[in-house]
Amino acid sequence: MIKSAAQAAHPPSVRLHQVYKAFGGKTVVDDLSIDVAHGEIVALLGRTGAGKSTVLNLVLGTLTPDSGTVRVAGLDPNANFLGLRGKLAVSFQTDRLLPWRTAVENVELGLLILGRSKEEARATALSWLERVKLGDAADKYAHELSGGMRQRVSLARALAVDPEIVLLDESFSQLDHVTSRALRADFHRIAREFSKTCLLVTHRIEDALDMADRVLVLGAPARIQLELTLTDGQRRDEQLRARLHDEIAAALGGEEHPTDPG
Ligand SMILES: Nc1ncnc2c1ncn2[C@@H]1O[C@H](COP(=O)(O)OP(=O)(O)OP(=O)(O)O)[C@@H](O)[C@H]1O
């Protein structure tokens, strides 16, 4: 990968070095090393059971490696949970919105927890809802929003605290193809505009091809089987995309793997 000046000036935002993890004698992560540079978008693709969630939990610090090291913004995430507050944000497959709060109240919650004033939190939350094209829905409750809109609120909530690193855990997987494609495009635009470092975990090839600078295909146990890089110009080249799609599908094990035709 060619490094930008910003990337060259920063240490990797996320670093896994020779990480090994087993559950009950079964190896799930096997000698995995990944560096995600500042501002880079990396997709981890793998079949069910490949260990994607385990890798994500290691980055979140909710799991510790049996051996090897994990660093997030230079910190051990397991030992520095509070130190990473506000630096690391996650968006999950389900939106996890609080149903008794409106969209804007959901987005401002993280800001209030970080100690921002009510006025500042409200203004920041509203600006993020505008960026995800939900300015008109600020006062609606979750049950008044579609699945795609709820996921947009969830992304606004993750981004509003201005994290250095955003983790996406199958964030677009439950949405229909048209909705998820629009959301991926908007997320990609925002991530670029704000130079966010993103690690996205997905089983959908289209998620990776639409957003990632680098695609890592994991075999089981989690070990890199294929690594591809993709520029924004290349991702718009339909022929190249089709070829990369096939290459990734083959590495994932062909037709057993769910793909996204949309
Ligand atoms: N806490 C745990 N205790 C025991 N086994 C676990 C634990 N967490 C994960 N595993 C096992 O590790 C393997 C990898 O699971 P993981 O959830 O990381 O895979 P995944 O790629 O995220 O799969 P999916 O796409 O289905 O979520 C599976 O065999 C799973 O049963």
The ligand as an SDF file (V2000), in Angstrom:
LIG
                    3D

 31 33  0  0  0  0  0  0  0  0999 V2000
  -16.4380  -17.3700   23.9350 N   0  0  0  0  0  0  0  0  0  0  0  0
  -16.3060  -18.4750   23.1840 C   0  0  0  0  0  0  0  0  0  0  0  0
  -16.1850  -19.6880   23.7620 N   0  0  0  0  0  0  0  0  0  0  0  0
  -16.0340  -20.7980   23.0130 C   0  0  0  0  0  0  0  0  0  0  0  0
  -15.9650  -20.8150   21.6560 N   0  0  0  0  0  0  0  0  0  0  0  0
  -16.0850  -19.6280   21.0350 C   0  0  0  0  0  0  0  0  0  0  0  0
  -16.2520  -18.4020   21.7620 C   0  0  0  0  0  0  0  0  0  0  0  0
  -16.3350  -17.3900   20.8640 N   0  0  0  0  0  0  0  0  0  0  0  0
  -16.2190  -17.9620   19.6360 C   0  0  0  0  0  0  0  0  0  0  0  0
  -16.0660  -19.2880   19.7440 N   0  0  0  0  0  0  0  0  0  0  0  0
  -15.8790  -20.2210   18.6250 C   0  0  0  0  0  0  0  0  0  0  0  0
  -14.8680  -19.6810   17.8090 O   0  0  0  0  0  0  0  0  0  0  0  0
  -15.1710  -19.8920   16.4310 C   0  0  0  0  0  0  0  0  0  0  0  0
  -15.1540  -18.5730   15.7000 C   0  0  0  0  0  0  0  0  0  0  0  0
  -16.2850  -17.8150   16.1440 O   0  0  0  0  0  0  0  0  0  0  0  0
  -16.5340  -16.3100   15.6910 P   0  0  0  0  0  0  0  0  0  0  0  0
  -17.8410  -15.9030   16.2600 O   0  0  0  0  0  0  0  0  0  0  0  0
  -15.3580  -15.4710   16.0160 O   0  0  0  0  0  0  0  0  0  0  0  0
  -16.6370  -16.4850   14.1080 O   0  0  0  0  0  0  0  0  0  0  0  0
  -17.2870  -15.4930   13.0400 P   0  0  0  0  0  0  0  0  0  0  0  0
  -16.4000  -15.5200   11.8510 O   0  0  0  0  0  0  0  0  0  0  0  0
  -17.5470  -14.1630   13.6450 O   0  0  0  0  0  0  0  0  0  0  0  0
  -18.6510  -16.2000   12.7010 O   0  0  0  0  0  0  0  0  0  0  0  0
  -20.0910  -15.5430   12.3450 P   0  0  0  0  0  0  0  0  0  0  0  0
  -19.9460  -14.9190   10.9950 O   0  0  0  0  0  0  0  0  0  0  0  0
  -21.0090  -16.7150   12.3400 O   0  0  0  0  0  0  0  0  0  0  0  0
  -20.3950  -14.5650   13.4230 O   0  0  0  0  0  0  0  0  0  0  0  0
  -16.5030  -20.6260   16.3870 C   0  0  0  0  0  0  0  0  0  0  0  0
  -16.2450  -22.0040   16.2470 O   0  0  0  0  0  0  0  0  0  0  0  0
  -17.1130  -20.3220   17.7270 C   0  0  0  0  0  0  0  0  0  0  0  0
  -17.9480  -21.3710   18.1490 O   0  0  0  0  0  0  0  0  0  0  0  0
  1  2  1  0
  2  3  1  0
  2  7  2  0
  3  4  2  0
  4  5  1  0
  5  6  2  0
  6  7  1  0
  6 10  1  0
  7  8  1  0
  8  9  2  0
  9 10  1  0
 10 11  1  0
 11 12  1  0
 11 30  1  0
 12 13  1  0
 13 14  1  0
 13 28  1  0
 14 15  1  0
 15 16  1  0
 16 17  2  0
 16 18  1  0
 16 19  1  0
 19 20  1  0
 20 21  2  0
 20 22  1  0
 20 23  1  0
 23 24  1  0
 24 25  2  0
 24 26  1  0
 24 27  1  0
 28 29  1  0
 28 30  1  0
 30 31  1  0
M  END
$$$$
